Amino acid sequence: MTKARFLGTSALSDAFGIAFQVPNFFRRLFAENSVSVAFIPTFKKLLETNSSASDNDAQKKITQDFINATFTLVTFLTVLFVSLGMIFTPQILKIFFSNKYSMAMEESIVLTRIMFPYLIVISIAALFQGILNGLKIFSPSGFTPILFNSIVIIFTYLFAPHLKNPARAMAVGVITGGCIQALFQIPFILKNNWKFTFTSIKKAFTNEHTRTVLRLIGPTIIGMAAYQLNDIVSSALATRAGEGVYSSIQYSLRLQELILGICAVTIGTVILPDLTGFVQKQYWDDFCKMLTLSINIMAVIAIPITFYSLLMKENIITLIFASGRFNADSIQMTQQVFSCHIIGLFFIAVNRITAPAFYAQQDTKSPTVAGLANFSVNIILAYVLSKSMGGKGIALALTVASIANMILLFVFLKHNPAIHVSTVLKPAIIYMFRITLFSAMASVPVYFLKTHIISAFSGRNRLISQGLPLCITACMFGAVGLILLVITKDPLIKALKEKLRHE
């Protein structure tokens, strides 16, 4: 909302978006990838060895050495990488900007160099999150994005009048917020009797368990790079499709990522340690049940949200973004892209919670191949569809690629003979169609009454003219959906009622 207010869908907004994407790309590639795929399973295994070891102190020292070695590697490699990145920033940005957008590129170079060190601090923050999540402590890491975004918002409002443009104020907020994300988690690590110190580079590279981490992340970097290259190529196509197209895609993705961040990423983060435990103990039935439950939870969240968002997309975008430089053209451009993005919400969410099923088995090759296929489908379709559909074509390509990625992940899951994929998929597919039917039924009253409800509040300020119709229609939609779930004795509703009754 802050970015929309200060930057809209202008060339400056495109410049900031690309500048932030560069360090963010490498964060997702290295930091998140290393933690989720390799560090947490290895750390979790060491913790379980600690609890069963006769010489607990000696085993804890092995685990502490592993933390120190990983901390040293992360810091050394990111500092080296950022230094090179800042030197070659102009060459990197030529990927995104054609010659006719030279002014946007010049500003993007400045913004990128301000924000590139964000990669260092956020990678360290990701490592700290991995330590806490391995200990089954989720709240501190879950709170840090709130701190980060709060700082970016505050810095934008405070410093935008005093710097050359609002984008630079946001960039300073990004690097400051990243530092806070890392610092905030330190007391919680120390409180649980773990610490982190630098060791020699030689020890860091030769540590037995860091070598395991490096071996695990090697193949996945290829797959993750393919997945992240989707964003890079899509961004390059978007910036060449016209001013504001890239920004409209990013605003649309922010709405999608809001839902994914609350639901899919949270579920994926929480289930990874448990799935890892089930694999180590060979509890495959529990493994499959947890995976099915996670998919069902995503279905009951993502599918209704998809239907409602398609019905009320213009009002949602207007309420959230329409202020300052985000004008009527920005609303129109963003809602067109959003329609194509939101239909892929459920499939992307399933990918986010299925990937931990492979990481728990320390299988990194299968998601790598799926990522490469995702990349191929997305890039081919994005290139073809962007010619005739512009930003909508790029968004639609991502949705189709996500469906292909999901199908491949379940095909690869069958490679483990201990996992009966049919026992996971059959109930999940039945439940998915059930929720789709209920969502369609809940959409009917909203579809026929929304125009009358919107007109009743038109002409007032944005919060009333857009917010109240959204609240009323959401309550209508939710009430019909909830009644359908209750009268059909939905298993998730039944489980929730049982839990509330016990509490």
Disulfide bonds with the S-S distance in Angstrom:
none
